[in-house]
Amino acid sequence: MKKLVALVCLAIGSGALFARVVEVVPGCSVKLGAVNEVTIQRGGKALSVYRGGGETVLLTHHRRDVVTAALEAKGGIVAPAGEKDFFGETKAYWDGHWTKRFHYYTQQSTKVLVEPLKVDRWVKDGEVISWRGLEFEVLATPGFTRGAVSYLMNVGKRRVAFTGDLIYGDGKLFDLYSFQDAIPEAKVGGYHGYGARLADLVESLRKVRAAKPDVLVPARGPVVRNPAAAIDKLVARVQALYKNYLSTNALHWYFKEERMKICGERVLGKGAKIDLMPYCLHVEKPDWILQFSTSRIIVADNGHGFLLDCGGQRQLDFVKDVVKKGLVKKIDGIFVTHTHDDHSQMVKAAAEFFKCPVYATEEYEDILEQPGNYLMPGLTENAIRDVKGMKDGARMKWNEYEFTFRFYPGQMFYHGGLLAKRPGEKPVFFIGDSFAPSGIDDYCLLNRNLVHADTGYPRCFKILREMKEDYWLINEHVPFVFKFSDGELDYLEKQYAARTEILRELFPWDDPNYGIDERWSTFYPYGSTAKPGALRELEVRISNHSPGRRVFKVTPRGWRGVEILSKPTTIELDSRQNGAVKVLVRVPRTVGTYVVTADVDSEGMQMRDWQEALIHVE
């Protein structure tokens, strides 16, 4: 076999791979691209890894953005048994997802195949695949996905590990949000399990390191020539990140120290020192605020009330009851702090019952009015009509109170705050779920907690710093008002800035937000209905998180009879600019749920079948 010349060049900061083909060991080459294509030659025949035309193709995990490339494979497919349903039961997944996308708290990536992939052999940890004199040992290496595997191959004295998305280049990860999951031993559900599978990642990386490979070939990113150093670097970064996360963690308030210690030791090791922020000052609420569960009512001297959030039937019944009993004469308005269903589920019903307006800030007005157009954690299907979207900083006089509406993207991007000032009283800032007395409520990586200086928690810190008067904070899950001292706020900002720098080192992208914001590119509407054979216009919405201008190419793809009527389109966006590409499709004439996907390409970023939209033909 002709010796292939290694021409790899990794563009620092962007992750761009300029060269295309690299020889790994004699007889084994990798074509670098959106998904790497490994070809192993033996006796005139070929075996492929990740994608390619070999007589056998080895797959490490089920993710659509990698595995779609294998749909065209002609050879027999080998895949992990632990992810069998994601390869075969794809129609059932998408049919169910049409309704499961609401009230969704499992927090797993939806990058699932649309068409099933026929797998010829299912493998699990410890099995050996024999092919033309070569043997591939199967290692269970969960982390990026729950059931992922790696393959170890010996060629002469050289050992090669094909590790999927376990590592990206020199101690980096493709993203962080894919590691969100439940932590059963700490009684932590998927929504609260920040990077839960980082514990699996650390164990899997150490398992690969112990096998002493000479080379790692990932599914995406450059070939790793010094596996031990790269693995050690990644483990150190992951542990530093998780230690930092725990140090500012609001779950310390909700779940207490023992459960946080269990979470921490999974990633940091048994007996590791777990730093938790002590509780800040918290006292009983003022008597002009009524509280029940995740709702609050501000009561004016004339007996009228202003409701903050209404998350469930019990909350609505409480508000109805206090009005019926005369404790509150009338509800004049409702402010929704954010879109999670434990705060928004019954707002529509409350507004209709009390015949009052609903307020939010402009940034999340649309998602309240059209929740099905988005895919976010905990969305309600109850669309609220005619939300009054207020500009950030807008003020409103209500009886003796002055309200100031703020865009306050703390716990999630679609989040606001309401500052209520009452004469002669300390102002109270209703901040939804953005802070608790023990720190930051950023435990769900699917919430779009951006780390730009002017959004996410950096914005929230800045707003608190700029408030002239002394104030109290209210998180409606906390039965107190509370406040951070200057020193505590300094600590939170310092730790969060340190975490941002860790994230910057952890990802191969030119901005860390690509690694924590799965929705940097997304379809709008995410879910929509259509008549049989109808035309449907969609948008691919893109946020350019990068520090400079980028050109993005969008290539839509229809499945199961969906006809794409738009050509691939490019859009140029300045730094921090948002834009959209129109996609026109024609849906089939058969009733059912259909999926449209799209590739997104930019310099150093090649994302295959990156996002999806659902169209339900009725």
N, C-alpha and C positions, 0 to 999 in steps of 0.2 A: 504494500500500500504506500502511495506517495506520502511523504512526510508533509503535514500541513504546517503552515507558518503561523505562529501566534502573533496576532495583531491587535490584541485587546488594549483599549485605552478607556479608562474610567474618568469621565469629566467630573472633577471635584465640585461638589455642591449641587450638581444637577442630576447625577446618576446616569448620564448619557453614555451609551456604549457605541463607540464609533466603528470598531472593527467587527467583523462578522463571524469569522471562523477561528477556532482555537483547537490545537491538539492538546488533549488532556494527558493521555499516555499513548504509546504506539497502538494503533488500531482503534482508538477512541477519540472522536472529535466532537466539538459542540459548536453549533451555529447559534450565535447569540442574537436575541431579539426580544420581542414582547414576551414570548415564551421560548425559553432555550430549547433547541432541538439537538439531542445527543444521538450520535450514530456510532454504533460499535460494529466493526467489520470482523467477520470470522468465516473463513472457507467460502468466500464469495457471497455470503448472506449477511444480513444486517439486523441488529436489534436496536430499537429506539427507546429513548426515555423522554417522557413529557409529551412528545409529539413526533411525527415522522413516518416514513414509509417502510420501516422494518417489518420483518415477519412476526415479531413480537414487540409490543409497546408497553413499557412499565410506567404506571401512573402512581404518584405518591399521595394524592388527595383529590377531593371531589370538586374543588372550586371552579365555577364556570369560567372565570377570567383566565384560568390556566387550561382547563380540560376541554373547552370548546375546540381548541386546536387539534385535539385527538379525534374529533368526530370524523375526520377524513381519513383516519388511519386505515390501512388495508390489512394489517396484521392482527394477531390475537392480542387482546387487551388484558393486562394484569393490573388489578387495583386492590386497595385495602378492603378487607371484609367488613371492617367496622363502619364503613360509609356506604354500604350496599344500597340503601334506599335512595341516597342522593344521586346515584347513577341510574337507577332503574325506575323508581316511582316518581318521576318528575311531574307527570300530569296531575297526580294526586296532590303533590306539593303545591302547585300553582293554583289548582282549583280551591284548595283549602286556604291559601294565602289571601284570596280575595276578601275573606271575612276576618281571618286571623291577624291581618295587618293593623286592625284596630285593637286597642287595649293590649298591645303587644309588649310583653315584659321579659320574654325569653332572651332577647337581644343576641340573636345569631345572624350572621351575614346572610342576605338573601341572594348571594351570588351562586345560585343553584342552576344546573343545566336545565334548559327548556326541553330539548329533545333527549330521550334516554340514550345511554351509551351501552352497547352490548359488551359485557365483560366476560371473557373466556375463563379467567381464573381469579378467584378471590384468595388473597393471602393475608397472613397475620404474623405476629412477632415470632421469630425463631425458625420460620420456614425457609427453605432454600429453593431457589429457582435455578434449574440447570438448563443451559443453552449452549450447544455446540462446544462443549468442553469448558465453558466458563460457568461459574457459580455466583449467584447473587443472594446474599443473606438478607432476609427481611428483618428490619428493626422497627418496632412500634415507636413512633416519635410524635406523639400528640403535642399540640401547641397551637399552631396556626389554624388547624382544624382539629376536631375532637378525635378523629380516627386515623390521622395521617401516619404514613410509614416512610422509611428511608430504605435504600438498597445499597449494600456493600459489595464491591466487586474487586477481586484480586487479578491483576495482570502482571505476571512475573513477580517481581518484588515490590510492585507498586499497588497500593490500595486506594480505591476511589469510592467516595460516598455520594450518592445522589439523594439530596436532602429536601427536595421540594422547596417550600417557603419557610423552612426552619431558620434560615439565616440569609441575609442579603449582603454579599461582599464582606468587607472587613469589619465585622462586629456590628452590623446594622440589621434592621427589620424593615420589611416592606410596609407595614403599618402596625398600629397598636390596637385599633378598634376591633380587629378580628379576634382578639384574645379576651373579650368580654364574656363572662360566663358565671354560672352559679358556683357557690362554695358551700356544698351541703354540710360539711363538718363544722362550719361556723354559722350554719342556718342563715346563709346569705343567698338571696335569689339572684337570677341573672341580671336584673336591672341594677342591683347594687354591687355587682361583682367586677369592680374595676380591674381590668387586665387579669382576671382570675386564672386564665390558662398560662400566664407567665410562669407559674409554678411548674406546669407540665413542660413548658419550653426549657426551663433551666435543667430539669431532669433529662429531657431528651437530648439537649446539647451535651450534657456530661456523658450520656450513654454513647453518643457518636464519638466524642473525644476519646473515651476509653477504648474504642475500637481502633484507634491510632491510624486514621486514614491519612494518606499523603496529600490528597486533593479533595475538595468539596465542589460538587457541581450542583448549584441550586436550580430551581425551576425558572427563576428570574434573577437577573443581576450577574455580576462577573464571577468567573471561576476563582475559588479561594485556594491559594497555593500554600498557605501556612494555617491549616485548620486549628491547631491548638491555640495559637495567638488570637485568631479571629473569634473563636468560641469563648475564650477567657474574657476578651474585651466585651463581647455581647452580654455575657452573664453579669459582668461588673456593671454595665450600663443599666441593665434591667433591674438589678437589685438596688442600685442607686435611685432609680426612678421610683420603685415601689416604696422604698424607705422614705423618700421625700413625700410621696402621696399620703402615706400614713401619718406623717407629721402635721398635716393640716386637715385631717379628715373629719368631716361632720359626722360620720358614722360612729365615731367615738361617743358622741352624745346619745345617739339612738340605740346602738348595739353594745356599748360599754367595752371596757378594756379587754376582758377575757376573749371576746369574740374577735376583736381586732388583733390580738396576739396570735390567735390561730391563723388568721389571714396572713399576717406578716411572716410567721415562721415557715409557711408553705413556700414562700419565695426566697426569704432571707436565710433560712436554715434554723434548725432546732436551737433554742436558747438565744437567738439573735436579739439584740437590744431593739425594742420597738419604741420609737419616740412618738408620743401623742400630745397634742396641745391641750393644756389644762383648760377647764371651762372658764369662759369670761364671766363678767358680772351679769347676773340675770335676776330680775325681780318680778313681782306681780304686775299684771297689766293695769293701765288706768281704768277707772270705772266707767268711762264713756265708750268703752269697747266691749261688746259682747262676743264671746267665743264659743264655738262648738266644732269639734273635730277640725277640719281644714277650712272652715269658714269663719269670718269675722264680720261684725256689723258695727260700723261707726254710728253712734247715736247723737243726734243734735238736741239742743235744748228744747226744741218744739216737738220732740218725740219722733221725728222722721229718722229713717235709717238709710245708710249706704252700705251695700253688701259687697264684701270681697270674697270672691270665689264661691262656687257651689258644686261640690264634687260628687255628691251622691244623693240618693233618696232621703237618707237620714238627715243630711244637712238641709235639704229643702223642707222637710217636715219640721225641723227645728225653727227655721225662719218663718214658716207659715204659722207655727204655734205661738211664737212671740208676738206676731202681728195680731193673731186672733185674741190673745190674752191682753192686748193693749200695751204690752211692754214696749213695743215699737208701733207707731201709728201707721206707718206707710214705708215701703221701700222705694226710694227715689231713683236708684241707679245701682249698677253692678260693675265692679272693676274685676277683670280677669288677670291674675298675675302671670299665668303661663298656661300652656296648652295641655299639660298632663291631665288625664281624666279624673284623677282624685281632686282636681281643682276646677274642672270644666264640664264634667259629664252632665250635670243638671242645670247649667247656666241657661241654656235655651228654654227649658221648662220654667225656670224661675222668672226669666224676663217676660215670658208669655203670661204667667200667672199674675205677676205684680204689675204688668203693663209698664215696664220701665226700660230705659236704654241700657245698653251694655258698652263699656269702655275698655279700650286697650291702647297700646301705642301702635303707630302705623306699621312697625316692623313685623308685627304678628297679627294684624287685622285680617289678612287674607286666609291664614291657616285656621283661624277660628271660624271664618265664614265658609271655608271650603276644605275641611280637614282631609277629605279623601284625595285631594290633589297632592298630598305629601306622604312621605314615609318617615315617621319619627316615633320614638318610644311613647307608649301610653296615650295615643290619640283617641278621642271620642269620635263616634260617627255622627254625633248630634251637632249638625251645623247651626251656628248662631247667625241669625239674620241681622243685617244693618248694624254691624259693630261700628261704634264711633272711634275711629282711629285718631288718636291724639299725637301731635308732634312731641318729640322728646323735649322736655322742659316746659310744655304748655301748662298754664295754670287755670284753675276753675274755682270760682267762689260757690260754695254750697252751704247755705245757712251761715253759721258763724265760722265755718272752717274754710281754709284755703288748701286746695289740693294741687299738687305738682306731679305731673305724669312723667315718668322716666323710662327710657329704654334701658333695661337692666339685665343684660344677657349673662347671668351667673350660672345657675344650675343647667340651663339650656339656652340655645340661641333665641328661641321664640319666647321671650320673657320680659316682663316689665316690673316696675315698682311704683308705688303711690306714696308720696310724702304728704301726711295730713298734719296741718298746723291748726291748733285750737288756742284761742287767746288765753294767756296765763298758764299754759301747759307746755311741757317739753314736747316737741314734735315727734311723731311716730312715723317711721318709714317702713311700709309694708313691702317686703322684699321677696314674697313668694317662698321659694325653697333655696335661695341662693347662698345663705349662710346659716349655720347653727352655732350655739355657744362654744363648740369645739372646733370650728373651722369652716371648711369649704364643702359644699354639696356637689362635688363634681365626680361622683362615683360611677356614672354611666357614660362610657366613651361614645355612645351613639347620639348623645344630646347636642353635639356640635359645640363643645367648649373651646372656642377659638382662643389662641394665645397671641393674636396681634395686640399691639400696644393700645389700640383704641377700641377694642371689643373684648368680649369674654370677661374673665375676672380682672384683667388689668383695667378695663373700663369701670367695673364695679368698685375697685379700690379707689380709683380717681374720683368717682362721684362722692364716696364717703369722705375723702380728704377735703373736697371742696365745700362740703356742707358747713356753713358758718356757725349755726347754732348747735348746742348740745342736743342729742336726739336719742331715741330708742329704736331698735330694730325689731320687727315682728316676722318670724317664720311661722306659718300657720300650723306646722307640725309640732311647734314648741309652745307649751302653755305659759310662757313668760315673755316679757320683753327683755332685750339684752343689748349689750354694747361692748365693742372692743376698745381697749385703751390704745393710746398712741403706740405704745410698745408692742402690743399684740398685733395691731395693724401693720407695724413695721415687720414683725416676724412673718406674718402671712405673705406680705408682698415679697420679702426676701426669699422665702422658700419657693414661692411660685415662680419668681424670676430664675431661681436655680433649676427648677423643674423644666422650664422652657429651654434652658441651655442643654440639659440632658436630652430633651426631645430633639433638639437641633442636631446633636451628635448621633442620635439613635436611627435617624432615617436618611435615606440617600437623596432626598429631594431638596430643592433649594429653599424651601420654607417648611417648618415643622407642621404647619396646619394640614398639609396633605396627608400626613400620617395619623392625624387624629380626627379628621373631618371626612367621613365617608361620603358626605353629600356635597363635596366641592364640585361634583358634576352629577346632575340628577335630572330625570325626566319630570316635566310638568305638563299636564297633571300626571301624578303617579298612577292613579286609578280613575278610569272613566267608563261610561257605558255608551253603547252604540247599537243602532239597528243593524240587522243582517245586511252585509254588503255595503255599509255606509263608509264615507270618507271621515277620517278623524285627523285633526291637526294637533301635533304635540310639540313641545319645546324640549330641547336639551339645554338646561341652564348650567352655566359654568361660572365658578368664582376663581379668578386668577389670584391665588394667594402669594404668588412669587414677587420678589422685590423689583422685577423688571417686566417689560412687555413680553407677552407670549402669544404665539399663534397656535390655536387649537383646531384640529381637524376632527370632525364628527362623521362617523360612518354608521348609519342606522342599519339594523338587520331585523327582518320579520321572520316569524316562526309559525309553523303549522298552518300555512295558508294566508298569513298576513302579508299583503303586498306593499312593499315600500315604493312610494312614488317620488321620493326625493333623492337627489344625488348626494354623495359625500360633500360636506360643506366646511369651509374654514371660517374662523372668526378670530380677529386680532383684539386682544384686550390689554390695556395698560395695567400696571401693578395695582392690585386690590380692586380692580374693576370687575363688575358682574356683567354677563351677557348671555344671549340665548340664540340657538339655532333652531329654525323651524323644521319639523319633520312631518310630511304628509303620508298617511297610510290608508289603505283600504282593507277593512276587516272582512273575514270570510262570511258566508251566508249561513253557516251553522252556528247554533247557539252554543255558548261556552265562554271560558276565560282564556284570553290570548295574551301573548307576551311579545313585546318589542324590546330589543336591546340595542346598544350602540357602543362602538369603539370610540375612544377618545385618545388622540395622539398629539403630543407636543414634544418639543426638543427634550430628549432624556426621559420622556414619559410616554409609554406605549401601553394603553389599557384596553384589553380585549373584552368585548361584551360587558363593559364596565357597569352600566346601569340598566335598569329595566323599567318598563311601564306596563301596566295591566289594562287591557280593554275587555270589558265584559259585554259580550254580544247577547242581547235580550230578544 
